[in-house]
Structures are given as C-alpha cells and as structure tokens.
C-alpha cells in the first residue's frame, strides 16, 4: 500500500500530472471517472495568491468527488511560499505540492519552477518553509536537474526528504530538454532503490500506454506513475493501465459513444465552472484529442471551434456520434 502521510493510494497509484491550462476541475472530473488515483490542481503562483489575484484564487476550487487532491504552488521566495501555503490550507486539500519542475520561461525567469534547480540551497529552504506552514503532507514535483551537466536530483531527493516532504514525483528530463527527446528514468530508479529514501517515488514522462506503465514499473521499481500529456483527450488511459496490470489484457479502444460521452461531460462541466463564454472557449483545445483518428473530422472540428453557444456545440457533438456510428454500422 502506497501512502502519502495518512492518504492511502493503493498498491501502484496512477497520478494525474498538474498541467497549466489543462488540469482544471472539468478535466480532473473526467480523469477521476476514468481511474486517476491522485490529482493535482494547475500550478498556482504564491505571489498571485498573496495578491489575491482572481486567476490564482479560482485555481483553489476543489470538489469532494476529486479527493484525494493536492494543490500545487510555485514561487521563489520563502515568505511568499509560506503565506501561500497558509492560504491553501483554508480550502482543505489533502496535500500541498511544490512545483520545482515547470520549464516555462515566464516561470523560470522569476526564479521559480525549474528555475530553482540551479539553486539547491534555495530549493531546500523553500520546501522547509512550506512544510513548516502546514499540517498537511507536502510533496514535490521536479526534474532531473537544470541541464545535462547538473543532474542533481539524487542529492535533491535526500535533502528534501530530510526537511519533511512526504513524496516526490520526478519528470525524467532536465529543464534544458523542456519536453523534447526521450525521458530518462535511470536516476528515478536509482533514487527509488536507494535504501536511504523512505518516501514514495513517482516517475513521470512519456507514459503513454499500459504496456509502458508496466514496463517502467518493473524496470525502475517506482511506487506509481504520473501521467500528463497522454491523458489529454484520453482519460481512459488510467483504467486501461489498471486493467492491463490486473489481467495482462488490453481493453478495447473507446467507442464513439464513449468518446462523445466524456467530451460532453468535460464541456458541460467547463461551462458550469467558468461560465458559457470562457467555458466554451477553453474547451476548444480538447476536441482534436477527443476525436483523434476519425476520418474526415475537419468539418466537425471547424464547427466545434467556432461556435460560441453551448447548445449549438452539444448539437454538433451529437451529430459526430450519429455520423461515425453510422460509418461503423456500414463497415
């Protein structure tokens, strides 16, 4: 049984990675439905929370059906991180996560996210400030290091464990790699198999199939895997991995009806949470992923990304279901 503090997550938990502009409550709802064991909010700026910025505050919205859920914060200032943690505490998540992995320039420039990988002493101080500011378990998400010449994550893991983190998720790339190239899990495996490391270690990067999840579990011995991009438009991946681990069999790919049902729920929840204007707008990036691989989908896609009324879009989604079900019936 893998545990973070008192949170029991089963034998090999599957985590949904925090992804900016993706891991909002509507997306998390469909991932939870489809087998995600632990999820995180999009990362939230500690400075933004203290300034009471509306966008940052909105990201604190969590719902009971999502539990266990962690709220992820980032920042480069100890006092701001401590204050932000106290604000996070007020909405009662199950844990607090610190982002030391985001490679995006606007975050790194502020000495936050993966920017902290250049300064391990600061990373330790920031982590300690968060741990001391809450009774909740504190976890960290990070990368192998800043670049090929500074893969310091083994030292980082030990030092962060020493200041009290309850689990560590490691993305198998450096900041310099961004999301390019192949994720290297070698150091993740070394950390997991280090007898001095007692906390759960989760691997992240390139898990895009049940076969790969099982292969990496066996090869590197991690306590669980964190899945990010592979879940976008395909939340079924969590249950597919669980089924494959339990039976050695692959589940059939989602039917048109299943794709439509999940897409519809995602859209409806998006509008409920954000209002019709923003909910419709921010859903547009997901349609291509939900209906990937369908022949001659362009005409439907054009409508989905140009219409502005929920009712009209739901009607087009119903047309998609009818059209492609008819195609299947004719085969």
C-alpha positions in Angstrom: 0.0 0.0 0.0 1.5 3.4 -1.1 0.8 6.1 1.4 1.4 9.9 1.4 1.1 10.9 5.1 -2.2 9.2 6.0 -3.6 9.1 2.5 -3.8 5.5 1.2 -3.4 5.3 -2.6 -3.5 1.6 -3.3 -0.6 -0.6 -4.5 0.5 1.3 -7.6 -1.3 4.6 -7.8 -1.7 6.5 -11.1 -1.4 10.2 -10.7 -2.7 12.9 -13.0 0.1 15.5 -13.5 -0.6 19.1 -12.9 -0.7 20.8 -16.3 -1.1 24.5 -16.8 -4.3 25.4 -18.7 -5.3 21.7 -18.7 -5.7 20.3 -15.2 -8.7 22.3 -14.2 -11.8 20.9 -12.4 -13.7 19.9 -15.6 -10.7 17.9 -16.9 -10.0 16.4 -13.5 -13.6 15.2 -13.3 -13.3 13.1 -16.4 -9.9 11.7 -15.3 -11.3 10.8 -11.9 -14.2 9.0 -13.6 -11.7 7.0 -15.6 -9.4 5.8 -12.8 -6.9 8.6 -11.7 -6.0 7.9 -8.1 -4.5 11.2 -7.1 -4.8 14.5 -8.9 -3.3 18.0 -8.6 -4.6 21.5 -9.5 -2.8 23.5 -12.1 0.1 25.2 -10.5 -0.7 28.4 -8.6 1.6 31.4 -8.2 2.4 32.0 -4.5 2.7 35.7 -5.3 -0.6 35.7 -7.1 -2.4 34.1 -4.1 -1.0 36.7 -1.7 -2.0 39.5 -4.1 -5.5 37.9 -4.2 -5.3 37.6 -7.9 -8.6 36.3 -9.3 -7.0 33.8 -11.6 -4.9 32.3 -8.8 -7.8 32.2 -6.4 -10.0 30.4 -8.9 -7.5 27.6 -9.2 -8.1 26.8 -5.5 -11.5 25.4 -6.4 -11.6 21.8 -5.4 -14.5 19.4 -5.0 -15.1 16.5 -2.7 -15.5 14.0 -5.5 -11.9 14.7 -6.6 -10.3 13.6 -3.4 -7.6 12.8 -2.7 -6.4 16.0 -4.3 -3.3 18.2 -4.0 -3.0 21.9 -4.6 0.3 22.8 -6.3 2.1 26.1 -5.7 5.2 27.7 -7.1 7.4 30.6 -6.2 11.0 31.6 -5.4 10.5 33.5 -2.1 10.3 31.6 1.2 8.0 34.1 2.9 5.6 34.2 -0.1 5.6 30.4 -0.2 4.8 30.1 3.5 2.0 32.6 3.3 0.6 30.9 0.1 0.6 27.6 1.9 -1.5 29.1 4.7 -4.0 30.3 2.2 -4.1 26.9 0.5 -4.7 25.3 3.9 -8.0 27.2 4.2 -9.6 25.3 1.3 -8.7 22.0 2.9 -6.9 20.0 0.2 -5.5 16.6 1.0 -1.9 17.7 0.4 0.2 20.6 -0.8 2.6 20.1 -3.8 5.5 22.3 -4.7 6.4 22.8 -8.4 10.2 22.7 -9.0 9.7 21.3 -12.5 7.9 23.8 -14.7 10.3 24.6 -17.6 8.3 27.5 -19.0 10.4 30.7 -19.4 8.0 33.1 -17.7 8.1 30.9 -14.5 11.8 30.1 -14.6 12.6 33.9 -15.1 11.1 34.5 -11.7 13.4 32.0 -10.1 10.5 29.6 -9.7 9.5 26.2 -11.1 12.5 24.5 -12.7 14.5 27.8 -12.2 15.1 26.6 -8.6 17.0 23.6 -9.9 20.0 26.0 -10.3 20.0 26.7 -6.5 19.6 23.6 -4.3 20.0 25.5 -1.1 17.1 27.7 -2.1 15.0 24.7 -3.1 15.6 23.2 0.4 14.7 26.5 2.2 11.5 27.0 0.1 10.5 23.4 0.8 11.2 23.7 4.5 9.1 27.0 4.6 6.1 25.2 3.1 6.5 22.1 5.4 6.6 24.3 8.5 3.5 26.3 7.4 1.0 23.4 7.2 0.0 20.2 8.9 -0.9 18.7 5.5 1.5 16.3 3.8 3.9 18.2 1.4 5.0 16.7 -1.8 7.3 17.9 -4.6 7.4 17.6 -8.3 10.8 18.2 -10.0 13.1 17.3 -12.9 16.5 15.5 -13.1 18.3 18.9 -13.0 18.8 22.1 -14.9 20.8 20.6 -17.8 22.9 17.6 -18.8 25.8 18.8 -16.6 23.7 19.3 -13.4 21.5 16.2 -12.9 21.4 16.7 -9.1 18.1 15.0 -8.4 19.7 12.3 -6.2 21.0 14.9 -3.8 17.8 16.8 -4.0 15.6 13.8 -3.1 17.6 13.1 0.0 17.7 16.7 1.2 14.0 17.3 0.6 13.2 14.1 2.4 15.3 15.4 5.3 13.2 18.6 5.6 10.0 16.6 5.7 8.4 16.0 2.3 6.0 13.0 2.1 6.5 12.0 -1.5 8.5 13.0 -4.6 7.5 13.0 -8.3 10.3 13.2 -10.8 10.0 14.0 -14.5 12.7 12.2 -16.4 14.0 15.2 -18.3 16.2 18.2 -17.5 14.9 21.8 -17.7 17.0 22.3 -20.8 15.2 19.4 -22.6 11.8 21.0 -22.0 9.5 18.2 -23.4 11.9 17.2 -26.2 13.7 13.9 -26.5 13.0 10.8 -24.5 12.5 10.9 -20.7 15.4 9.1 -18.9 14.1 7.2 -15.9 17.5 5.8 -14.8 18.0 8.3 -12.0 14.4 7.9 -10.9 15.1 4.2 -10.5 18.3 4.8 -8.6 16.5 7.1 -6.1 13.7 4.6 -5.6 16.2 1.8 -5.0 18.4 3.9 -2.6 17.8 2.4 0.9 18.1 5.8 2.5 15.0 7.0 0.6 11.9 6.1 2.6 9.2 8.3 0.9 7.2 7.2 -2.2 8.8 8.0 -5.5 6.7 8.6 -8.6 8.0 8.6 -12.1 6.8 11.0 -14.8 7.5 11.4 -18.5 6.4 9.5 -21.7 4.0 7.1 -20.0 1.5 6.8 -22.9 0.4 3.2 -22.9 -0.5 0.4 -20.4 2.5 -1.6 -21.7 4.9 1.2 -21.0 3.5 1.8 -17.5 4.0 -1.9 -16.6 7.4 -2.0 -18.2 8.6 1.1 -16.3 7.1 -0.2 -13.0 9.0 -3.4 -13.4 12.3 -1.9 -14.6 12.6 1.1 -12.2 10.6 -0.1 -9.2 8.7 3.2 -8.7 5.8 3.4 -6.3 3.5 4.8 -9.0 3.4 6.8 -12.2 2.3 10.3 -13.0 0.6 10.8 -16.4 0.3 14.1 -18.1 0.0 14.7 -21.8 -1.2 11.2 -22.6 -4.4 11.9 -20.6 -5.3 14.9 -22.7 -8.4 13.9 -24.7 -7.8 10.3 -23.5 -8.7 10.0 -19.8 -9.3 6.3 -20.4 -5.5 5.6 -20.0 -5.8 5.3 -16.2 -8.3 2.4 -16.3 -6.6 0.9 -19.3 -3.3 0.7 -17.3 -5.2 -0.8 -14.2 -6.9 -3.4 -16.4 -3.6 -4.4 -18.1 -1.8 -4.6 -14.7 -4.6 -6.8 -13.3 -5.2 -9.1 -16.3 -2.4 -8.7 -18.9 -5.1 -7.9 -21.4 -5.6 -4.6 -23.2 -9.1 -3.0 -23.0 -10.7 -2.2 -26.4 -10.2 1.4 -27.5 -13.1 3.7 -26.5 -16.1 3.6 -28.8 -17.5 6.7 -30.5 -20.3 6.7 -27.8 -17.7 6.7 -25.0 -15.7 9.5 -26.6 -18.7 11.6 -27.1 -20.0 11.0 -23.5 -16.7 12.1 -22.0 -16.3 15.0 -24.3 -19.8 16.1 -23.5 -19.3 15.9 -19.7 -16.0 17.8 -20.0 -17.6 20.6 -22.0 -20.7 20.8 -19.7 -18.5 21.0 -16.6 -16.3 23.5 -18.2 -19.3 25.8 -18.8 -20.7 25.2 -15.3 -17.4 26.1 -13.7 -16.2 29.0 -16.0 -19.4 30.4 -17.4 -20.5 29.8 -21.0 -18.1 32.3 -22.7 -14.9 31.1 -21.2 -16.0 27.5 -20.8 -16.7 27.2 -24.5 -13.5 29.0 -25.5 -11.2 27.0 -23.3 -12.7 23.7 -24.3 -11.7 24.2 -28.0 -8.2 22.9 -27.4 -9.6 19.5 -26.4 -11.7 18.4 -29.4 -8.9 17.3 -31.7 -7.6 15.0 -28.9 -11.0 13.5 -28.1 -11.8 12.7 -31.7 -8.2 11.9 -32.9 -8.0 9.4 -35.7 -11.5 9.9 -37.1 -11.6 10.2 -40.9 -12.8 13.4 -42.4 -13.3 15.1 -39.0 -12.2 18.6 -40.1 -15.7 19.8 -40.9 -17.0 18.9 -37.5 -13.9 20.3 -35.8 -14.3 23.7 -37.6 -17.8 24.0 -36.1 -16.7 22.9 -32.7 -14.0 25.6 -32.5 -16.0 28.4 -34.0 -19.5 28.1 -32.4 -20.0 30.0 -29.2 -23.2 28.6 -27.7 -23.2 25.5 -25.5 -26.5 24.3 -27.1 -25.1 24.5 -30.6 -21.9 22.7 -29.7 -23.7 19.9 -28.0 -25.8 19.5 -31.1 -22.6 19.2 -33.2 -21.2 16.6 -30.8 -24.4 14.6 -31.2 -24.0 14.8 -35.0 -20.5 13.5 -34.6 -21.8 10.5 -32.7 -24.6 9.8 -35.3 -22.2 10.2 -38.2 -19.4 8.0 -37.0 -21.8 5.3 -35.6 -23.4 5.2 -39.0 -20.0 4.7 -40.6 -19.2 1.9 -38.2 -22.6 0.2 -38.9 -21.8 0.3 -42.7 -18.5 -1.5 -42.3 
